Amino acid sequence: MGSHMNMTNKLFLAAALTVSMLGIAPSHADVSPDVAAKIYADATPSLVVVQFTWASEVRKVELSAAGVVVTDDGLVMASLASFNPQFPDEQLTDFKIIIPHADKDEEEIEAEFLGRDERYGLAYVKAKAKHAWKPLKFEPAGVKIGETVLSVGMLPRGGGFKPYLTEGTVAAELRDAVPQTLVMGALAPVQSPVFNEKGMAIGLVSSTQGQPPYLSTGQREFDERSQMAAIQNPPRFYTPASDFLPSLSDVPKAGEPQKMAYMGVREMKGLTKDVAEYYGLANQPAVQLGDIVRDTPAFAAGLNRGAIITKIDGKPLERGSEPDDLPSILSRVLSRKKVGDKVTLTVLPGKDKPTEDVVVTMGERPMRANLAKRYYAEDLGFGVRELVFDDVYERKLDKDEKGVALTIVRPQSAAQTARLEGNEMITQLNGKPVTDLATFTKDYEAFRKDKPKEAVVLVVKRDGREDTVRIEPPQ
């Protein structure tokens, strides 16, 4: 499961605690071997492998990630970390659910990709065929410090996807962009379910830095390195089920991008202790707003850069482990609202000014790059896609700007020889304005068909300036 947070400091802390506890590991006598064996036996049928192909412009890579069956009709939940944001949805193909068996060959069942749920760090696939699925039911049960928890996960493909059991002790509960529970001992790999002493599924192992999200990648050297990573350096954090359970009742639908709530604030900063005291907000978590995007809900509500948010819907902001966590926590809360929801923000406009309540009607987040349509000019070795909001905003362009965004330049291609580079925007093709992806595709293909040996001339925007790039086709 994706954790959406900077875990570097927490990982160092976990590592230090683990080293300090070597040789004095706590007893886990509370969980008898019979109980542990039952948890293992009950959980194993719900663990499956989600296999898919990332078919990029220049290569195909088969990837496998851990999945958990959550409904009896074959709905499988996987970690969002396995579906890199750089993977466009249209390039994810050939989905299969792999069911490992100890006494016979693994089964492969065709599946459909339903989509990503960025609000909760999850992704979903669903089986296309009937099967005797055994779903795992997650419970929003809490834990106590010192309580024993167990997790059941799978070894990578090199280990035959063999399920295995781990055990640890709850050491701390952390407040970050996503709530996290720190465990001393060991957890199974990313996306493995976590159980309490009663056998209830209470969480999922979090995706954190240094933990590979895949069970296999088709790259032998990587797979050999990652095969033992979760065993030699096991994960230490899991996300409580109470945080992600709402996702299970609002699963994405295939072909329908999930609508995400959006306010229109591009940057936020958590107030440090000294700054908070300066504004008269001692011991109050608060977030200062950065850029407010024009023609967005925040802009329409009258929010201004520099304003400080102290409450949301009448409740103080959630505390984080440190001030840098506050913007992520607030963003998480806002992202889980519905489009059209009214949110009341208590705002401090400036020092020594009274707070005021501002009502923001949440809009729909603009389309992201992973959903944009693409085209690959294979003969010259470059790819483009339609423009999205982030392209225009980051380049400080007019919202009605026309063109296409460059996505990839194949190594040793004609496009690379011509010094076409990443992070560029193409505005003209052979002297004709590029209005959108459809126009570019039509004009490009017509030109290459009629004049396959002539150069293509592009006008590109680079770092605020326009350059002309002439690409000679291979002769």
N, C-alpha and C positions, 0 to 999 in steps of 0.2 A: 504494500500500500504506500502511495506517495505521501510524504510528510510535509511538503511545501515549506521547509524551513532550513535555516543554516544550523547544522548540527555539529559543526567542527568542535566548538568548545565542549559540548556535551560528550562527544566521542572521546576527547582527551580525558575528561573527567571519568568516564566509564572505564577507560583503559587503566587509568591510575588506580581506581578503586579495585579493579580486578587484580592488578599486580599486587596491591597491598594485602589482598585477601588470599593469595595463593598459600596453600598449606593450612589455612584455617577456614576452609569452606564450611558454611553452616550445614547442620544436619537436615536432611529432607525426610526424616522418619515419619512425618505427618501423612505422607502419601505412600501407602503400602504398594508392594509390587503388583498385587492383584488389581488395585485401583488404577495404577499406571497402565497396566496391560489392557484393562478395559477401555480406558481413554484412547489408547493407541488403536485398538481394534475397532472402536466406534468411529474414530475420525478418518481412518485410512480410506474407506470407500468414497468419502467426499472429496478426496484430493485427486486432482486431475492435472494434466498438462495442456496448456493452450499453445498450439503450434500455428505459426503463420509465416508468410513471406513478406518481407519488405522489398518491393520491386521498385528501386529508384531508377533514375534516368540511365545510370551507368552500370548497375549490377543488381543481382538478386541475392538476398540473404535470408536463409531460413532460421527463424528464431523460436525458442521454446521458453515458456514462462510458467510459473506455478499458478494454478487456479483452484478455486473452491466452489463446489456445487452448492447453490443456495435455494433452488426450487426443484420440485419433483418433475418438472418438464424440461430440465436441462439448462437452466440459466447458470452461467459460471461467472464468478467475480474474480478479477485479476488486478494486480497492482498497476496503477497509472504509470509507474516508473518503467514498466515494460514496453510502453507505447510512447517512445520519445517524442516530445513536442515537434521535433524536426521531421518526424515521419508524417507526411501528408496522409490524410485518411484514404484518399483514392489510390495510394501506393501500397496499402495493406491488403493482402489477398490470401487466398488458399487457407482459410481458417479451418483448423481441425481441433477436436478435443481428443486427447490421447488418454486412454484409461489403462494404467499399468496393472499387471497381474503378476503374482509371485509364481503361479503354477502353469501359466500359458503365455502365449504372445500377447503383447499389448493390443488393445483395440483402437481403431481410428474412426471417429464419427465426424462427418462434415458439420461445420458450424458457420454461423453468421456473426459478423462483428456488429454489435448494436451501437457502440460508441463509447466515448470517454465521459466520465463525470468528474470534472475538474474541481467541483465543490468539495468532494470527499476523497480525492486521490485514487479513484477506482476506474476500471474499465470493465465492459461486459461483453461476453459472447454467448450465443445460444445454440444448442444442438439443433440440427435439422431433422434428426431421426429420433424415434422413440427408444428409450432405454430404461432399465430399472435403476433410475438415479436415486441416490441417497443424499438428500440435502442436509447441510449442516445449519442448525439454528443458532444464531448468535443472541446472547442475552446481555442487557445493559447492567451487569452486576459489577459492583466495585470490589476492590481488594484492600487489604490492610498491609502496612509495612511489616515485612517479615513473613508474609504468607507465601506458600509455595505455589508456583504456577508451572505448567507444563506446556510444551508446544510440540506439534507433530508436523514435520515437513518432509520434503523429498530430496534425495541426492540428485545431482545433475545426471544427464544422459549417460555419462561415463560410469555412473554407479547404478545404472538400470532404473532410475527414478524410484529407487527403493525408499519407502517411508522410514523415518526414524524419529525417535522420541528424545526430547531434551527436558531438562528440569532446572529451575532457578528460584531465586528468592526475590520478592518485591523489595526494592531498595529505596525508591523515591518516585514521586509523581511530579512531573514537570509541566508548566504552562508555557506552551509555545504557540506557533501558528496553528498547530494541531496538538492536542494534549498527548503527552507521552508518559509511559511508565517505564522506569529504569529497572532492569533485572540484574542481579548478581548471580552468576552461573552461566547459563547458556540458553539461547533461543534458537529455533530452527530458522531456515532461510526466509528471505523476504516473502511476504504474503502467506506465511504459515499461520494457522489458527492457534490461539493461545487459550488454555483451559485453566480453571481454578481447581481447587482440591475436590470439588463436588462433581467435576466432569463437565461443567458448563463452559461453552465457548464464549469467552469474554473479550476477545481482541484479536488483532492481526499484527504480525511482526512488521515493523515499519521499514520503509526504504530509507536507508541512510548511506552516507558517503563511505565508500570502501566495500559495500556489499553489492555484488552483482545481481541485477534483477532477472537474469536469464538462467535457465537450466542448461541451455545449449545455444550456440550461435552459428554453428557451421564453420567456425574458425578454430582449428585444433589447438593451437598454442594458447589462445584465450581460454578455451574450455578447460584445458589441463590446469591452467593457473587458477581459474575460478572454481574448479571442482571441489577443492579442499578449503576454499576461502571461508565458507560459512561454518566449517568445522574447526579449523585452526584459529580463526578469529570470528567467533560467532556473534550474531547481532545481540544487542543489549536492550533495545527499546521495542515496545509494542504500542499500538494505538488502541485505546479502549473501544469496545463495540458501541458504547453510547454515542461516540462521535460520528460513526459512519452508518449507523442503522437507518437514518432517514433516507439514505441513498437507495436502499432496497425497495422502498415504496415509491420511488420516482426514477426508475431505470430509463436510460436513453432508449429511443426507438430507432431502429435501423433506417438510415436515409434521412433522418430528421435531426439535424444538429440541436443539441440541448440548448435551450435558451438560458443565458446567464444574466443575472441582475448586474446592473452597471450604474455607477454614480457619475463618473467623469472626472475623478481626481487622479492625476498621474503620479504624484509623489506624496508620501507622508513620512513623518519623522516622529519617533517617540521622544518625549521630553525627558531629559536627564534630571537628576535630583536638583542640581543647581538651577537649571532653567525653570523647572516647575516651581521652585521656591520664589524665583524672580516674579513669576506671574501670579503668585499667591495660591499655588496649587500643590502645596506640600502634601505628600502622601496620597496624591491622587494620580492614577494613571491617566495620561493625556497624550493626544496625537496632534501634531501641527500639520496643516495642509500645505501641499506644494502647489504645482500648476493645476489650475482649473481649466478644463477643456471647454472651449466655446460650444454653445448649442448642445449642452448635455444637461442631465437633471441637476447636477450640482450648480452649474452656471445659472440655470433657470431659477433655482431656489435662492440665489443671491450669495452663495458661499464665495469667499475670497481667499486668495493665497495668504498664508500666514495665520489664518484663523485656527483656533485650538478647540478640538473636540474633547469634551470631558464625559459625556454620557451618550448612550444610544437608547432610544425609547424609554427614557427616564431612569435607566440603570447605569451605574458607573461602568467604565470600560473594564474588561477583564485584565488582570495583571499578567505580566509575562515574567520569565526568569530575569530579564534585563530589558531596558528601554527599547533596544533594537527589535524586540519581539512584538512590541505594541502595534505597529502598522500592519504586520502580517495577521495578528489576531483580529484586528478590526476589519481588515480586508476579508478574512474568512467569514466573519459574521455577516458582512454585507453581501458577499457572493452567494450566501445560502438563502437570501431573500428571494421572493418571486418578482418577476417583471410586473410592474404596476403597484407593488407594495409601497405604502407610505411609511417612511422612516423618519422619526423625530430625533434630530441631533441637537444636543445642548452644546452651544458654541460660545467660546470666549473670544470676542473680536480683537481684544488687545489688552495691554496691561492696565489695571485699575478701571476696567470697564465691566459693567454687569454682564452676566451670561444671558444668552437668549436662545430660544428654541427655534430651530429651522426645520421645516418639513420638506423632505426630498422624496419625490415619486420616482422609484427606481425604474430605469430604462433597460433596454436590452443591449448587452455588450456587443460592440461591432464584431464582424466576422474576423476570425484569426487566420493566420497564414496557412495553418494545417488543413483548412477547409477550402482554400482558394483553388480554382481550376488552373491547370498547368498545361504547358506545351513544351515539347523537347525537339529542338532543331538538330536532329541526329547527325546530319551530314557535316555541320560545322561545329557541333559539340557544345551547345549551350542550351539552357532551359530558362523559361520565363513563366510567370504566373500573373494572374490578375492582381491589381493593387488592393490592399486592405488598409484599414484606418491607420494602423501602426506605421505603414510606409509613409503615408502623408504627414502624420504628426511628427515623426522623428526627423523628417527632412524639412520640417517647417514650411510645407507647401500649402497652397490653397486647397480647400476641401474638394474642389471640382477639378483638380489636376488630372490630366489624362496620361496614360502610358501603361507599361507593364514592368514588373519587377524581375530583375535577373535572379535566378535561383541557383544555378550551377554552371560551372565551366569545366568541361571534361579535360583532365590532364593530357598534354601532348595533342591537343586538338587545334583546328584552325582558329577557333575562337581564342584559345589561350595564346597562340602565336601572335594574334592581333592585339593582345593585351586587354582583352575584355576581362573585367574583374568582378568580384562579388560586391554586394551592397550597392548595386547600380540600378538606375531606372532608365528604361528605353522609351524615348518620346517620339522618335522618327525612324522610319524604315524606308530607305531609298527615296528620301525627300518627302515622303507622305507622313502626316501626323498619325501616331498610334493612339487610337481612342480607347481601345480595350483589347482584351485577349483575343476575342473572336476576330476582330479586324486584323490584328497582327498575324494570327494563324492563317487567315484567308490570303492576305497579301503576300506573306512569306512563301507559302506553298505555291501560289500562282507564279511568283517570280522564279523560284527554284525550278519549277517545271518548264517554264519557257526559256530560262537562261541559266542552265545548270553550271556553266563554267565561268559566269561573271561574279564579281565581288558583291557582297552585301554591305551596304553602308548604313550604319546605325548612328543616331545621335543619342548620347547617354548623358544623364546627369550624375556627376560625381562631386561629392563634397561641396555642393552649392554652385558648381559650374557645369557648363555643357561642353562635352567633347565629341568629336566625330571619330568613329572607329570603322575602319574598312577591313572586312574579313574576306580573304581570298579563299575560295573553295579548294579542296585537295584536287590536284590535277592527275 
